[in-house]
C-alpha cells in the first residue's frame, strides 16, 4: 500500500532560509546572478525525495497582495526590511521549477501561506490522512496533532520530525497552547505586540499555573507583583495578538488532496530549467534521483551540456562561492526569518547560519 502522506512546503520559509544560509558567501552562476536560494531550496527538496516515499506534495506561497491581517493591523510586519532584490528575483524561478517538476503550488490573495497550510492540515485530519509540514516556523506549531507533523532539515543531512512531544521539548507547552504562548510573548519579526515585558519563561509559568490565556487574563487582578500589572495593562494586546497569530483553516483552495499527486515527477523539464538558471550540480543530482522513479535517464539528452538546447556558458560549472565579496546589507535579527541567526562584531552584523545547516 502506497504512502498517502501529504508533504506541505512552507515555500517562503525554505527559500529565505536557503538564501540566508549563504549570506556571507553567496552562490552565483556564471552570469554573476545570486542562485543561493535556488540551490539550497532544491537541495533540501531532493533530500526529502531521497529519504522519504513522497507520493503527494504541495507548495504553499504567500499572497501577492496585502492579507486580512494587514487590514486588521496596518503595522503587521511593518518592521521587516524589504526583501533583497537578488532574493526576490529567485522566487518566481523556484516556483517555475516546482511547477515543471510536477509539484502543485497554491496561493490565495489576502492570505498567508500559513493559512493555506492550516487549511490543508485540516483537510488531512478530516480525511484521516497524515501530513508533514516542511518548516521551522513557530506559528505553524499550533497545528501539530495526531495527523499533522512538522519537519525541519538537520545537520546530518536528513529531516527531523516534530510531533507534539517535540513542540513541548522546544517551547515547554503542547501544540494546543502554542497560540496562547505566542499571544503572550508577541513576535518582533511580525510586529505582533503580545504583552510588553512577558517573555517565554514567564508565559510558560503562567500557562502552567492557569492553563490557558483566557484563564490568565481572567485572573489578572489576582496575579501579584510587576507581572500582574503587566498582564492587567496588556489584556487587550494579548487578545488582539491572538487574533493576528491564529491561523485560518477555512480557505477555499480549489484543490483536493489527491490533486497533490507527485507519483510521476517531470525530472526532464525541471532539469532543463535548473541548467538554464545556472545550477548544473543540482540538475545532475535530480537526474540521478530520476532512476528511483523508473525513468530511463539514458534517453534524456538534457544531460549533455553540449546539446543545442542548452546555453553551454551556463553549464560549465556549478555555482561558485563569492569568497571575497561581502554582502552590501545585513538585516537586524528581528527582521530575518525563523532559524536565521546573526552575530554582531564591531557594530556590524554577520551571518552565523552556514551552508552546513542546509541539506546539500
C-alpha positions as YAML, in Angstrom:
chain: A
units: angstrom
residues:
- id: 1
  name: UNK
  ca: [0.00, 0.00, 0.00]
- id: 2
  name: UNK
  ca: [1.47, 3.32, -1.07]
- id: 3
  name: UNK
  ca: [2.13, 6.10, 1.41]
- id: 4
  name: UNK
  ca: [-0.62, 8.74, 1.11]
- id: 5
  name: UNK
  ca: [1.03, 11.31, 3.41]
- id: 6
  name: UNK
  ca: [0.73, 14.89, 2.15]
- id: 7
  name: UNK
  ca: [4.02, 16.81, 2.29]
- id: 8
  name: UNK
  ca: [3.41, 20.55, 2.56]
- id: 9
  name: UNK
  ca: [6.19, 23.01, 1.73]
- id: 10
  name: UNK
  ca: [6.32, 26.32, 3.58]
- id: 11
  name: UNK
  ca: [7.87, 27.73, 0.43]
- id: 12
  name: UNK
  ca: [8.94, 31.20, 1.55]
- id: 13
  name: UNK
  ca: [10.32, 29.87, 4.81]
- id: 14
  name: UNK
  ca: [12.51, 27.37, 2.95]
- id: 15
  name: UNK
  ca: [13.51, 29.95, 0.33]
- id: 16
  name: UNK
  ca: [14.56, 32.54, 2.90]
- id: 17
  name: UNK
  ca: [16.48, 30.01, 4.94]
- id: 18
  name: UNK
  ca: [18.36, 28.82, 1.86]
- id: 19
  name: UNK
  ca: [19.25, 32.36, 0.83]
- id: 20
  name: UNK
  ca: [20.49, 33.47, 4.25]
- id: 21
  name: UNK
  ca: [22.47, 30.27, 4.83]
- id: 22
  name: UNK
  ca: [24.87, 31.57, 2.17]
- id: 23
  name: UNK
  ca: [24.61, 35.26, 3.04]
- id: 24
  name: UNK
  ca: [28.33, 35.66, 3.79]
- id: 25
  name: UNK
  ca: [29.37, 33.76, 0.65]
- id: 26
  name: UNK
  ca: [26.55, 33.91, -1.91]
- id: 27
  name: UNK
  ca: [26.38, 31.26, -4.59]
- id: 28
  name: UNK
  ca: [26.38, 32.76, -8.08]
- id: 29
  name: UNK
  ca: [26.01, 31.39, -11.58]
- id: 30
  name: UNK
  ca: [28.29, 32.31, -14.46]
- id: 31
  name: UNK
  ca: [26.29, 35.45, -15.14]
- id: 32
  name: UNK
  ca: [27.08, 36.62, -11.64]
- id: 33
  name: UNK
  ca: [23.46, 36.16, -10.52]
- id: 34
  name: UNK
  ca: [22.76, 35.03, -6.97]
- id: 35
  name: UNK
  ca: [21.34, 31.48, -7.01]
- id: 36
  name: UNK
  ca: [21.74, 30.64, -3.31]
- id: 37
  name: UNK
  ca: [18.00, 30.23, -2.71]
- id: 38
  name: UNK
  ca: [17.52, 28.08, -5.82]
- id: 39
  name: UNK
  ca: [20.46, 25.88, -4.93]
- id: 40
  name: UNK
  ca: [19.53, 25.47, -1.26]
- id: 41
  name: UNK
  ca: [15.81, 25.02, -1.85]
- id: 42
  name: UNK
  ca: [16.17, 22.24, -4.40]
- id: 43
  name: UNK
  ca: [18.97, 20.58, -2.42]
- id: 44
  name: UNK
  ca: [16.63, 20.33, 0.55]
- id: 45
  name: UNK
  ca: [13.73, 19.16, -1.60]
- id: 46
  name: UNK
  ca: [15.92, 16.50, -3.21]
- id: 47
  name: UNK
  ca: [16.90, 15.25, 0.24]
- id: 48
  name: UNK
  ca: [13.22, 14.88, 1.04]
- id: 49
  name: UNK
  ca: [12.64, 12.81, -2.10]
- id: 50
  name: UNK
  ca: [15.64, 10.60, -1.44]
- id: 51
  name: UNK
  ca: [14.86, 9.83, 2.19]
- id: 52
  name: UNK
  ca: [11.07, 9.58, 2.09]
- id: 53
  name: UNK
  ca: [8.37, 7.99, -0.02]
- id: 54
  name: UNK
  ca: [6.81, 11.16, -1.40]
- id: 55
  name: UNK
  ca: [3.68, 10.50, -3.41]
- id: 56
  name: UNK
  ca: [1.82, 13.72, -2.58]
- id: 57
  name: UNK
  ca: [3.29, 17.19, -2.18]
- id: 58
  name: UNK
  ca: [2.05, 20.77, -2.32]
- id: 59
  name: UNK
  ca: [3.97, 24.05, -2.08]
- id: 60
  name: UNK
  ca: [2.25, 26.95, -0.31]
- id: 61
  name: UNK
  ca: [3.14, 30.54, -1.22]
- id: 62
  name: UNK
  ca: [2.18, 33.86, 0.38]
- id: 63
  name: UNK
  ca: [-0.35, 36.22, -1.16]
- id: 64
  name: UNK
  ca: [0.98, 38.78, -3.62]
- id: 65
  name: UNK
  ca: [-1.45, 41.30, -2.09]
- id: 66
  name: UNK
  ca: [-1.85, 42.56, 1.49]
- id: 67
  name: UNK
  ca: [-3.55, 39.99, 3.73]
- id: 68
  name: UNK
  ca: [-6.52, 40.23, 6.06]
- id: 69
  name: UNK
  ca: [-4.00, 40.66, 8.88]
- id: 70
  name: UNK
  ca: [-2.73, 43.85, 7.27]
- id: 71
  name: UNK
  ca: [-6.32, 45.07, 7.11]
- id: 72
  name: UNK
  ca: [-6.73, 44.32, 10.82]
- id: 73
  name: UNK
  ca: [-3.40, 45.84, 11.74]
- id: 74
  name: UNK
  ca: [-1.59, 48.06, 9.19]
- id: 75
  name: UNK
  ca: [1.61, 47.77, 11.26]
- id: 76
  name: UNK
  ca: [1.66, 43.98, 10.78]
- id: 77
  name: UNK
  ca: [5.21, 43.03, 9.69]
- id: 78
  name: UNK
  ca: [5.92, 46.74, 9.18]
- id: 79
  name: UNK
  ca: [9.30, 46.47, 10.91]
- id: 80
  name: UNK
  ca: [10.65, 43.98, 8.39]
- id: 81
  name: UNK
  ca: [13.22, 45.14, 5.90]
- id: 82
  name: UNK
  ca: [12.45, 44.93, 2.20]
- id: 83
  name: UNK
  ca: [13.33, 41.60, 0.62]
- id: 84
  name: UNK
  ca: [16.75, 41.84, -1.09]
- id: 85
  name: UNK
  ca: [16.36, 42.17, -4.85]
- id: 86
  name: UNK
  ca: [18.63, 39.23, -5.60]
- id: 87
  name: UNK
  ca: [16.42, 37.05, -3.39]
- id: 88
  name: UNK
  ca: [13.15, 38.46, -4.72]
- id: 89
  name: UNK
  ca: [14.17, 37.53, -8.26]
- id: 90
  name: UNK
  ca: [14.72, 33.87, -7.35]
- id: 91
  name: UNK
  ca: [11.19, 33.27, -6.03]
- id: 92
  name: UNK
  ca: [9.40, 33.05, -9.42]
- id: 93
  name: UNK
  ca: [12.22, 30.83, -10.71]
- id: 94
  name: UNK
  ca: [11.75, 28.41, -7.84]
- id: 95
  name: UNK
  ca: [8.00, 28.38, -8.44]
- id: 96
  name: UNK
  ca: [8.59, 27.78, -12.15]
- id: 97
  name: UNK
  ca: [10.87, 24.81, -11.46]
- id: 98
  name: UNK
  ca: [8.45, 23.35, -8.91]
- id: 99
  name: UNK
  ca: [5.63, 23.54, -11.46]
- id: 100
  name: UNK
  ca: [7.80, 21.96, -14.14]
- id: 101
  name: UNK
  ca: [8.71, 19.17, -11.73]
- id: 102
  name: UNK
  ca: [5.03, 18.46, -11.14]
- id: 103
  name: UNK
  ca: [4.58, 19.98, -7.69]
- id: 104
  name: UNK
  ca: [1.21, 21.68, -7.17]
- id: 105
  name: UNK
  ca: [1.59, 25.26, -5.92]
- id: 106
  name: UNK
  ca: [-1.13, 27.10, -4.03]
- id: 107
  name: UNK
  ca: [-1.56, 30.81, -3.34]
- id: 108
  name: UNK
  ca: [-4.59, 32.92, -2.37]
- id: 109
  name: UNK
  ca: [-4.82, 36.69, -2.41]
- id: 110
  name: UNK
  ca: [-5.38, 38.02, 1.09]
- id: 111
  name: UNK
  ca: [-3.93, 35.03, 2.93]
- id: 112
  name: UNK
  ca: [-0.50, 33.94, 4.07]
- id: 113
  name: UNK
  ca: [0.97, 30.58, 3.22]
- id: 114
  name: UNK
  ca: [0.46, 29.59, 6.87]
- id: 115
  name: UNK
  ca: [-3.31, 29.86, 6.42]
- id: 116
  name: UNK
  ca: [-3.21, 27.67, 3.33]
- id: 117
  name: UNK
  ca: [-1.07, 25.15, 5.18]
- id: 118
  name: UNK
  ca: [-3.55, 25.16, 8.08]
- id: 119
  name: UNK
  ca: [-6.37, 24.52, 5.61]
- id: 120
  name: UNK
  ca: [-4.59, 21.54, 4.03]
- id: 121
  name: UNK
  ca: [-3.79, 20.18, 7.50]
- id: 122
  name: UNK
  ca: [-7.48, 20.40, 8.46]
- id: 123
  name: UNK
  ca: [-8.48, 18.61, 5.27]
- id: 124
  name: UNK
  ca: [-5.97, 15.86, 6.01]
- id: 125
  name: UNK
  ca: [-7.31, 15.43, 9.53]
- id: 126
  name: UNK
  ca: [-10.86, 15.15, 8.24]
- id: 127
  name: UNK
  ca: [-9.72, 12.58, 5.67]
- id: 128
  name: UNK
  ca: [-7.70, 10.72, 8.33]
- id: 129
  name: UNK
  ca: [-4.53, 11.27, 6.31]
- id: 130
  name: UNK
  ca: [-1.17, 12.24, 7.74]
- id: 131
  name: UNK
  ca: [0.51, 15.45, 6.63]
- id: 132
  name: UNK
  ca: [4.01, 16.74, 7.22]
- id: 133
  name: UNK
  ca: [4.82, 20.44, 7.08]
- id: 134
  name: UNK
  ca: [8.35, 21.29, 5.97]
- id: 135
  name: UNK
  ca: [9.05, 24.39, 8.03]
- id: 136
  name: UNK
  ca: [10.71, 25.71, 11.15]
- id: 137
  name: UNK
  ca: [8.10, 28.43, 11.68]
- id: 138
  name: UNK
  ca: [6.91, 28.51, 15.29]
- id: 139
  name: UNK
  ca: [3.49, 29.81, 14.23]
- id: 140
  name: UNK
  ca: [2.82, 26.50, 12.47]
- id: 141
  name: UNK
  ca: [3.49, 24.50, 15.63]
- id: 142
  name: UNK
  ca: [-0.06, 25.26, 16.75]
- id: 143
  name: UNK
  ca: [-1.18, 22.82, 14.03]
- id: 144
  name: UNK
  ca: [0.73, 19.77, 15.29]
- id: 145
  name: UNK
  ca: [-1.52, 16.92, 16.39]
- id: 146
  name: UNK
  ca: [-2.03, 13.21, 15.79]
- id: 147
  name: UNK
  ca: [-2.16, 13.63, 11.98]
- id: 148
  name: UNK
  ca: [-0.07, 16.78, 11.47]
- id: 149
  name: UNK
  ca: [3.69, 16.85, 11.99]
- id: 150
  name: UNK
  ca: [6.44, 19.31, 11.16]
- id: 151
  name: UNK
  ca: [9.78, 18.53, 9.55]
- id: 152
  name: UNK
  ca: [12.96, 20.58, 9.88]
- id: 153
  name: UNK
  ca: [16.20, 19.89, 8.00]
- id: 154
  name: UNK
  ca: [19.03, 18.90, 10.29]
- id: 155
  name: UNK
  ca: [22.81, 18.99, 10.08]
- id: 156
  name: UNK
  ca: [23.10, 15.25, 9.49]
- id: 157
  name: UNK
  ca: [21.59, 15.57, 6.03]
- id: 158
  name: UNK
  ca: [18.11, 14.44, 6.94]
- id: 159
  name: UNK
  ca: [14.84, 15.81, 8.23]
- id: 160
  name: UNK
  ca: [13.85, 15.93, 11.88]
- id: 161
  name: UNK
  ca: [10.19, 15.18, 12.55]
- id: 162
  name: UNK
  ca: [8.49, 17.36, 15.15]
- id: 163
  name: UNK
  ca: [5.50, 15.82, 16.93]
- id: 164
  name: UNK
  ca: [3.58, 17.07, 19.96]
- id: 165
  name: UNK
  ca: [6.37, 16.00, 22.30]
- id: 166
  name: UNK
  ca: [8.85, 17.84, 20.10]
- id: 167
  name: UNK
  ca: [6.86, 21.05, 20.49]
- id: 168
  name: UNK
  ca: [6.83, 20.59, 24.27]
- id: 169
  name: UNK
  ca: [10.59, 19.98, 24.29]
- id: 170
  name: UNK
  ca: [11.24, 23.18, 22.34]
- id: 171
  name: UNK
  ca: [8.64, 25.51, 23.86]
- id: 172
  name: UNK
  ca: [7.59, 23.92, 27.13]
- id: 173
  name: UNK
  ca: [3.92, 23.80, 26.13]
- id: 174
  name: UNK
  ca: [1.90, 21.41, 23.93]
- id: 175
  name: UNK
  ca: [0.77, 22.44, 20.43]
- id: 176
  name: UNK
  ca: [-2.72, 23.37, 21.59]
- id: 177
  name: UNK
  ca: [-1.20, 26.06, 23.83]
- id: 178
  name: UNK
  ca: [1.23, 27.48, 21.27]
- id: 179
  name: UNK
  ca: [-1.30, 30.11, 20.20]
- id: 180
  name: UNK
  ca: [-1.70, 31.22, 23.83]
- id: 181
  name: UNK
  ca: [2.07, 31.22, 24.35]
- id: 182
  name: UNK
  ca: [2.72, 33.37, 21.28]
- id: 183
  name: UNK
  ca: [-0.15, 35.70, 22.16]
- id: 184
  name: UNK
  ca: [1.53, 36.42, 25.47]
- id: 185
  name: UNK
  ca: [5.07, 36.93, 24.22]
- id: 186
  name: UNK
  ca: [4.27, 38.52, 20.85]
- id: 187
  name: UNK
  ca: [6.52, 38.35, 17.81]
- id: 188
  name: UNK
  ca: [9.05, 41.06, 17.00]
- id: 189
  name: UNK
  ca: [9.62, 39.71, 13.50]
- id: 190
  name: UNK
  ca: [5.94, 40.16, 12.62]
- id: 191
  name: UNK
  ca: [5.49, 43.24, 14.82]
- id: 192
  name: UNK
  ca: [2.87, 41.44, 16.91]
- id: 193
  name: UNK
  ca: [2.73, 43.18, 20.32]
- id: 194
  name: UNK
  ca: [1.88, 40.48, 22.86]
- id: 195
  name: UNK
  ca: [2.09, 41.69, 26.46]
- id: 196
  name: UNK
  ca: [5.01, 44.02, 27.00]
- id: 197
  name: UNK
  ca: [7.60, 42.58, 29.37]
- id: 198
  name: UNK
  ca: [6.33, 38.99, 29.21]
- id: 199
  name: UNK
  ca: [8.89, 36.55, 27.82]
- id: 200
  name: UNK
  ca: [8.81, 32.84, 27.13]
- id: 201
  name: UNK
  ca: [9.73, 31.74, 30.66]
- id: 202
  name: UNK
  ca: [7.09, 33.92, 32.26]
- id: 203
  name: UNK
  ca: [4.48, 32.86, 29.70]
- id: 204
  name: UNK
  ca: [5.20, 29.18, 30.35]
- id: 205
  name: UNK
  ca: [4.98, 29.71, 34.10]
- id: 206
  name: UNK
  ca: [1.63, 31.46, 33.74]
- id: 207
  name: UNK
  ca: [0.26, 28.78, 31.43]
- id: 208
  name: UNK
  ca: [1.44, 26.04, 33.79]
- id: 209
  name: UNK
  ca: [-0.39, 27.74, 36.64]
- id: 210
  name: UNK
  ca: [-3.61, 28.90, 34.94]
- id: 211
  name: UNK
  ca: [-3.92, 26.55, 31.96]
- id: 212
  name: UNK
  ca: [-4.95, 28.93, 29.17]
- id: 213
  name: UNK
  ca: [-4.58, 32.53, 28.04]
- id: 214
  name: UNK
  ca: [-8.23, 33.23, 28.87]
- id: 215
  name: UNK
  ca: [-7.76, 31.99, 32.43]
- id: 216
  name: UNK
  ca: [-4.64, 34.11, 32.82]
- id: 217
  name: UNK
  ca: [-6.49, 37.23, 31.68]
- id: 218
  name: UNK
  ca: [-9.50, 36.41, 33.89]
- id: 219
  name: UNK
  ca: [-7.18, 36.20, 36.90]
- id: 220
  name: UNK
  ca: [-5.03, 39.22, 36.01]
- id: 221
  name: UNK
  ca: [-6.11, 41.11, 39.12]
- id: 222
  name: UNK
  ca: [-5.07, 38.16, 41.29]
- id: 223
  name: UNK
  ca: [-1.55, 37.93, 39.91]
- id: 224
  name: UNK
  ca: [0.83, 39.75, 42.23]
- id: 225
  name: UNK
  ca: [3.81, 41.94, 41.55]
- id: 226
  name: UNK
  ca: [5.00, 43.54, 38.35]
- id: 227
  name: UNK
  ca: [3.87, 40.58, 36.23]
- id: 228
  name: UNK
  ca: [0.30, 41.08, 37.41]
- id: 229
  name: UNK
  ca: [0.44, 44.75, 36.43]
- id: 230
  name: UNK
  ca: [1.84, 43.86, 33.02]
- id: 231
  name: UNK
  ca: [-0.98, 41.37, 32.46]
- id: 232
  name: UNK
  ca: [-3.62, 43.86, 33.56]
- id: 233
  name: UNK
  ca: [-2.21, 46.53, 31.26]
- id: 234
  name: UNK
  ca: [-1.86, 44.14, 28.35]
- id: 235
  name: UNK
  ca: [-5.19, 42.32, 28.27]
- id: 236
  name: UNK
  ca: [-6.37, 43.90, 25.02]
- id: 237
  name: UNK
  ca: [-2.96, 43.49, 23.38]
- id: 238
  name: UNK
  ca: [-2.94, 39.79, 24.21]
- id: 239
  name: UNK
  ca: [-6.42, 39.27, 22.78]
- id: 240
  name: UNK
  ca: [-5.55, 41.22, 19.66]
- id: 241
  name: UNK
  ca: [-2.29, 39.32, 19.21]
- id: 242
  name: UNK
  ca: [-4.20, 36.06, 19.40]
- id: 243
  name: UNK
  ca: [-6.43, 37.16, 16.51]
- id: 244
  name: UNK
  ca: [-3.36, 38.01, 14.44]
- id: 245
  name: UNK
  ca: [-1.49, 34.78, 15.18]
- id: 246
  name: UNK
  ca: [-4.43, 32.41, 14.89]
- id: 247
  name: UNK
  ca: [-4.32, 30.60, 11.56]
- id: 248
  name: UNK
  ca: [-7.29, 30.42, 9.23]
- id: 249
  name: UNK
  ca: [-8.10, 26.89, 8.10]
- id: 250
  name: UNK
  ca: [-11.20, 27.54, 6.05]
- id: 251
  name: UNK
  ca: [-9.68, 28.83, 2.80]
- id: 252
  name: UNK
  ca: [-11.25, 27.71, -0.48]
- id: 253
  name: UNK
  ca: [-8.17, 26.37, -2.24]
- id: 254
  name: UNK
  ca: [-9.96, 24.98, -5.27]
- id: 255
  name: UNK
  ca: [-7.94, 21.77, -4.99]
- id: 256
  name: UNK
  ca: [-8.35, 18.31, -3.48]
- id: 257
  name: UNK
  ca: [-5.82, 16.27, -1.53]
- id: 258
  name: UNK
  ca: [-5.46, 13.82, -4.40]
- id: 259
  name: UNK
  ca: [-4.65, 16.69, -6.77]
- id: 260
  name: UNK
  ca: [-1.29, 16.94, -4.97]
- id: 261
  name: UNK
  ca: [-0.17, 13.65, -6.50]
- id: 262
  name: UNK
  ca: [3.56, 13.50, -7.21]
- id: 263
  name: UNK
  ca: [3.95, 9.94, -8.36]
- id: 264
  name: UNK
  ca: [5.45, 10.78, -11.78]
- id: 265
  name: UNK
  ca: [7.74, 13.81, -11.37]
- id: 266
  name: UNK
  ca: [8.89, 15.51, -14.57]
- id: 267
  name: UNK
  ca: [12.62, 15.44, -13.90]
- id: 268
  name: UNK
  ca: [13.41, 16.26, -17.51]
- id: 269
  name: UNK
  ca: [11.64, 19.62, -17.52]
- id: 270
  name: UNK
  ca: [12.92, 20.52, -14.07]
- id: 271
  name: UNK
  ca: [16.49, 19.65, -15.01]
- id: 272
  name: UNK
  ca: [16.31, 21.76, -18.16]
- id: 273
  name: UNK
  ca: [15.35, 24.76, -16.04]
- id: 274
  name: UNK
  ca: [17.99, 24.07, -13.39]
- id: 275
  name: UNK
  ca: [20.62, 24.10, -16.12]
- id: 276
  name: UNK
  ca: [19.16, 27.22, -17.69]
- id: 277
  name: UNK
  ca: [19.33, 29.16, -14.43]
- id: 278
  name: UNK
  ca: [22.88, 28.09, -13.70]
- id: 279
  name: UNK
  ca: [22.74, 25.33, -11.07]
- id: 280
  name: UNK
  ca: [24.06, 22.30, -13.01]
- id: 281
  name: UNK
  ca: [25.25, 20.45, -9.89]
- id: 282
  name: UNK
  ca: [21.68, 20.18, -8.63]
- id: 283
  name: UNK
  ca: [20.40, 19.38, -12.12]
- id: 284
  name: UNK
  ca: [22.70, 16.35, -12.34]
- id: 285
  name: UNK
  ca: [21.63, 15.13, -8.90]
- id: 286
  name: UNK
  ca: [17.98, 15.30, -9.93]
- id: 287
  name: UNK
  ca: [18.74, 13.16, -12.96]
- id: 288
  name: UNK
  ca: [20.38, 10.57, -10.73]
- id: 289
  name: UNK
  ca: [17.31, 10.56, -8.47]
- id: 290
  name: UNK
  ca: [15.11, 10.01, -11.53]
- id: 291
  name: UNK
  ca: [16.19, 6.36, -11.50]
- id: 292
  name: UNK
  ca: [14.21, 5.91, -8.29]
- id: 293
  name: UNK
  ca: [11.10, 6.75, -10.26]
- id: 294
  name: UNK
  ca: [11.86, 4.32, -13.08]
- id: 295
  name: UNK
  ca: [12.90, 6.98, -15.60]
- id: 296
  name: UNK
  ca: [15.46, 5.86, -18.18]
- id: 297
  name: UNK
  ca: [17.89, 8.75, -17.94]
- id: 298
  name: UNK
  ca: [19.97, 7.42, -20.83]
- id: 299
  name: UNK
  ca: [17.29, 8.87, -23.09]
- id: 300
  name: UNK
  ca: [17.46, 12.32, -21.51]
- id: 301
  name: UNK
  ca: [19.65, 14.39, -23.80]
- id: 302
  name: UNK
  ca: [19.48, 17.35, -21.43]
- id: 303
  name: UNK
  ca: [22.41, 15.86, -19.50]
- id: 304
  name: UNK
  ca: [24.65, 16.55, -22.50]
- id: 305
  name: UNK
  ca: [25.85, 20.09, -21.83]
- id: 306
  name: UNK
  ca: [26.88, 20.45, -25.45]
- id: 307
  name: UNK
  ca: [23.27, 19.98, -26.59]
- id: 308
  name: UNK
  ca: [21.92, 22.77, -28.72]
- id: 309
  name: UNK
  ca: [19.01, 23.10, -26.32]
- id: 310
  name: UNK
  ca: [21.36, 24.47, -23.67]
- id: 311
  name: UNK
  ca: [23.42, 27.60, -23.38]
- id: 312
  name: UNK
  ca: [26.77, 25.97, -22.63]
- id: 313
  name: UNK
  ca: [28.03, 29.14, -20.98]
- id: 314
  name: UNK
  ca: [25.64, 28.43, -18.12]
- id: 315
  name: UNK
  ca: [26.62, 24.81, -17.58]
- id: 316
  name: UNK
  ca: [30.40, 24.76, -17.38]
- id: 317
  name: UNK
  ca: [30.50, 24.59, -13.61]
- id: 318
  name: UNK
  ca: [28.35, 24.61, -10.52]
- id: 319
  name: UNK
  ca: [27.68, 27.90, -8.70]
- id: 320
  name: UNK
  ca: [30.83, 29.44, -7.29]
- id: 321
  name: UNK
  ca: [31.35, 30.96, -3.87]
- id: 322
  name: UNK
  ca: [31.87, 34.74, -3.72]
- id: 323
  name: UNK
  ca: [34.55, 34.31, -1.10]
- id: 324
  name: UNK
  ca: [35.97, 37.79, -1.43]
- id: 325
  name: UNK
  ca: [32.76, 39.75, -1.82]
- id: 326
  name: UNK
  ca: [30.93, 40.95, 1.27]
- id: 327
  name: UNK
  ca: [27.17, 41.43, 1.19]
- id: 328
  name: UNK
  ca: [26.29, 45.09, 0.98]
- id: 329
  name: UNK
  ca: [23.47, 44.93, 3.51]
- id: 330
  name: UNK
  ca: [22.85, 42.95, 6.69]
- id: 331
  name: UNK
  ca: [19.50, 42.95, 8.36]
- id: 332
  name: UNK
  ca: [18.73, 43.23, 12.07]
- id: 333
  name: UNK
  ca: [17.97, 39.90, 13.66]
- id: 334
  name: UNK
  ca: [14.32, 40.60, 14.27]
- id: 335
  name: UNK
  ca: [13.69, 41.15, 10.55]
- id: 336
  name: UNK
  ca: [15.03, 37.75, 9.49]
- id: 337
  name: UNK
  ca: [13.03, 34.54, 9.02]
- id: 338
  name: UNK
  ca: [12.98, 31.71, 11.55]
- id: 339
  name: UNK
  ca: [16.25, 29.77, 12.00]
- id: 340
  name: UNK
  ca: [18.45, 32.57, 10.62]
- id: 341
  name: UNK
  ca: [20.68, 33.95, 13.33]
- id: 342
  name: UNK
  ca: [23.20, 36.77, 13.21]
- id: 343
  name: UNK
  ca: [26.06, 37.85, 15.42]
- id: 344
  name: UNK
  ca: [27.37, 41.38, 15.75]
- id: 345
  name: UNK
  ca: [31.03, 42.38, 15.72]
- id: 346
  name: UNK
  ca: [32.27, 45.97, 15.83]
- id: 347
  name: UNK
  ca: [28.75, 47.23, 15.23]
- id: 348
  name: UNK
  ca: [28.27, 45.11, 12.11]
- id: 349
  name: UNK
  ca: [26.14, 42.02, 11.57]
- id: 350
  name: UNK
  ca: [27.38, 38.81, 10.01]
- id: 351
  name: UNK
  ca: [25.57, 35.55, 9.40]
- id: 352
  name: UNK
  ca: [26.28, 32.58, 11.63]
- id: 353
  name: UNK
  ca: [23.86, 30.24, 9.89]
- id: 354
  name: UNK
  ca: [26.17, 28.40, 7.48]
- id: 355
  name: UNK
  ca: [25.66, 26.20, 4.45]
- id: 356
  name: UNK
  ca: [26.32, 23.23, 6.77]
- id: 357
  name: UNK
  ca: [22.84, 23.84, 8.15]
- id: 358
  name: UNK
  ca: [21.42, 23.01, 4.74]
- id: 359
  name: UNK
  ca: [20.97, 19.53, 3.35]
- id: 360
  name: UNK
  ca: [23.22, 19.83, 0.29]
...
